[in-house]
Amino acid sequence: MTWINDFNKEITPFLIKNAPMKDFTTYKTGGLAQVLALPQTQEQILYLKDFCQTRKIPFRMLGLGSNILVSQKGLEGLTCCLKNYQGTEINGTELCAKAGTALDKAIEISVNNGLAGIECLSGIPGSCGGAVYMNAGAFNQETFDTLKSFKVIDTQGNIKDIYKEQITYGYRKVNGIENHIILQAVWNLKPADKQELLKTRRSILNRRAEKQPLEYPSAGSVFKRPQGDYASRLIDVCGLRGLSVGGAMVSTKHAGFIINYNNATADDIFALIRKVQNEVKKQTGIALQTEQILWGDFDTADNTAEK
Ligand SMILES: Cc1cc2nc3c(=O)[nH]c(=O)nc-3n(C[C@H](O)[C@H](O)[C@H](O)COP(=O)(O)OP(=O)(O)OC[C@H]3O[C@@H](n4cnc5c(N)ncnc54)[C@H](O)[C@@H]3O)c2cc1C
């Protein structure tokens, strides 16, 4: 515990002790982060990583918390949130965005500059770093389609650019970047008609509002798409729409979402995830895998379905 008092005094204004993770995740629930850092510069991020690595303190990278369920028991160590590490730049057809920039903000800028290639991702509420880490996608477009490269701090503490051709990636996954810190993403976009792009963006935002329960806290689709099917369809045919545990419910608007409709705890959401997995497995034989990332300790008797 003594490490908490070891930080340089220059960094302490950017740290929050016992930070409620409900304030930093879109599920709006979960326990406390022992220390949450909100760095604004690359130097601060490097310092924090080095500080934790040297002392063997658990270290996690957080973007906008839109794909994470944090345990009610909280998070040991340091959680480094990049929401204040923002900025974009356009050079010709290239869009360069710092990792903490909201993806939707970057898309708005690309569209307003008549640049096509990420407009179908409109409305995804994550950061550019989170979008790269997850290869976020929607409406037949993925982050990596037009990504040129991204800048990282690797596990040795080196800053380097990784070009798309140097790695492999797939549906909601990028291989070999575990424990890397993404600092920046660079897309190489295509010139296109601005009015057409604006129309596409508006239509996608409308479709999201029509189909998704955006009026409640959630972390988007809970489960990965099983081969040749949709998790939401399977959940629906199993009659699980509206199923609830405590304050968590399978959305009646979109069965692929679990919503925090009434002060759900992370345990409520976790128990509901397991119930859905168990029931879908029982009725259809298909094992749904979570797309959402579980952080911290979810040690319950019912922690079985995904094994
Ligand atoms: C209403 C709603 C709709 C959604 N719709 C979609 C959709 O259509 N398509 C889709 O793909 N997703 C969707 N999502 C999920 C989510 O927005 C994406 O997965 C997004 O890319 C996560 O970004 P984030 O910044 O919130 O990442 P976080 O949730 O903060 O983190 C997710 C993972 O990325 C890692 N990470 C984040 N930033 C960095 C970084 N800078 N360096 C290294 N690792 C990092 C974290 O460690 C974690 O493992 C939706 C979520 C919501 C709430």
PDBQT file of the ligand as one rigid body, heavy atoms in Angstrom, charges set to zero:
ROOT
HETATM    1  C1  LIG A 401     -24.483   1.946 -26.572  1.00  0.00    +0.000 C 
HETATM    2  C2  LIG A 401     -23.245   1.226 -27.041  1.00  0.00    +0.000 A 
HETATM    3  C3  LIG A 401     -23.132   0.849 -28.367  1.00  0.00    +0.000 A 
HETATM    4  C4  LIG A 401     -21.977   0.189 -28.818  1.00  0.00    +0.000 A 
HETATM    5  N1  LIG A 401     -21.905  -0.170 -30.120  1.00  0.00    +0.000 NA
HETATM    6  C5  LIG A 401     -20.795  -0.792 -30.581  1.00  0.00    +0.000 A 
HETATM    7  C6  LIG A 401     -20.686  -1.159 -31.968  1.00  0.00    +0.000 A 
HETATM    8  O1  LIG A 401     -21.566  -0.918 -32.771  1.00  0.00    +0.000 OA
HETATM    9  N2  LIG A 401     -19.556  -1.797 -32.353  1.00  0.00    +0.000 N 
HETATM   10  C7  LIG A 401     -18.525  -2.077 -31.500  1.00  0.00    +0.000 A 
HETATM   11  O2  LIG A 401     -17.499  -2.638 -31.922  1.00  0.00    +0.000 OA
HETATM   12  N3  LIG A 401     -18.605  -1.729 -30.186  1.00  0.00    +0.000 NA
HETATM   13  C8  LIG A 401     -19.701  -1.104 -29.702  1.00  0.00    +0.000 A 
HETATM   14  N4  LIG A 401     -19.786  -0.765 -28.380  1.00  0.00    +0.000 N 
HETATM   15  C9  LIG A 401     -18.705  -1.155 -27.461  1.00  0.00    +0.000 C 
HETATM   16  C10 LIG A 401     -17.573  -0.127 -27.274  1.00  0.00    +0.000 C 
HETATM   17  O3  LIG A 401     -18.019   1.195 -27.498  1.00  0.00    +0.000 OA
HETATM   18  C11 LIG A 401     -16.361  -0.432 -28.153  1.00  0.00    +0.000 C 
HETATM   19  O4  LIG A 401     -15.828  -1.712 -27.882  1.00  0.00    +0.000 OA
HETATM   20  C12 LIG A 401     -15.243   0.621 -28.013  1.00  0.00    +0.000 C 
HETATM   21  O5  LIG A 401     -14.267   0.388 -28.995  1.00  0.00    +0.000 OA
HETATM   22  C13 LIG A 401     -14.559   0.579 -26.638  1.00  0.00    +0.000 C 
HETATM   23  O6  LIG A 401     -13.767   1.743 -26.519  1.00  0.00    +0.000 OA
HETATM   24  P1  LIG A 401     -13.468   2.359 -25.074  1.00  0.00    +0.000 P 
HETATM   25  O7  LIG A 401     -12.573   3.533 -25.237  1.00  0.00    +0.000 OA
HETATM   26  O8  LIG A 401     -14.725   2.614 -24.341  1.00  0.00    +0.000 OA
HETATM   27  O9  LIG A 401     -12.666   1.162 -24.415  1.00  0.00    +0.000 OA
HETATM   28  P2  LIG A 401     -12.771   0.641 -22.934  1.00  0.00    +0.000 P 
HETATM   29  O10 LIG A 401     -14.116   0.046 -22.699  1.00  0.00    +0.000 OA
HETATM   30  O11 LIG A 401     -12.323   1.696 -21.994  1.00  0.00    +0.000 OA
HETATM   31  O12 LIG A 401     -11.679  -0.528 -22.997  1.00  0.00    +0.000 OA
HETATM   32  C14 LIG A 401     -11.910  -1.662 -23.809  1.00  0.00    +0.000 C 
HETATM   33  C15 LIG A 401     -10.589  -2.431 -23.948  1.00  0.00    +0.000 C 
HETATM   34  O13 LIG A 401      -9.666  -1.634 -24.677  1.00  0.00    +0.000 OA
HETATM   35  C16 LIG A 401      -8.472  -1.433 -23.914  1.00  0.00    +0.000 C 
HETATM   36  N5  LIG A 401      -8.023  -0.054 -24.185  1.00  0.00    +0.000 N 
HETATM   37  C17 LIG A 401      -8.767   1.072 -24.228  1.00  0.00    +0.000 A 
HETATM   38  N6  LIG A 401      -7.996   2.124 -24.535  1.00  0.00    +0.000 NA
HETATM   39  C18 LIG A 401      -6.733   1.648 -24.677  1.00  0.00    +0.000 A 
HETATM   40  C19 LIG A 401      -5.479   2.253 -24.983  1.00  0.00    +0.000 A 
HETATM   41  N7  LIG A 401      -5.351   3.551 -25.230  1.00  0.00    +0.000 N 
HETATM   42  N8  LIG A 401      -4.384   1.454 -25.031  1.00  0.00    +0.000 NA
HETATM   43  C20 LIG A 401      -4.483   0.113 -24.790  1.00  0.00    +0.000 A 
HETATM   44  N9  LIG A 401      -5.635  -0.500 -24.497  1.00  0.00    +0.000 NA
HETATM   45  C21 LIG A 401      -6.749   0.252 -24.447  1.00  0.00    +0.000 A 
HETATM   46  C22 LIG A 401      -8.875  -1.619 -22.466  1.00  0.00    +0.000 C 
HETATM   47  O14 LIG A 401      -7.766  -2.014 -21.667  1.00  0.00    +0.000 OA
HETATM   48  C23 LIG A 401      -9.910  -2.738 -22.608  1.00  0.00    +0.000 C 
HETATM   49  O15 LIG A 401      -9.261  -3.976 -22.690  1.00  0.00    +0.000 OA
HETATM   50  C24 LIG A 401     -20.924  -0.093 -27.905  1.00  0.00    +0.000 A 
HETATM   51  C25 LIG A 401     -21.035   0.301 -26.570  1.00  0.00    +0.000 A 
HETATM   52  C26 LIG A 401     -22.183   0.967 -26.146  1.00  0.00    +0.000 A 
HETATM   53  C27 LIG A 401     -22.276   1.407 -24.700  1.00  0.00    +0.000 C 
ENDROOT
TORSDOF 0
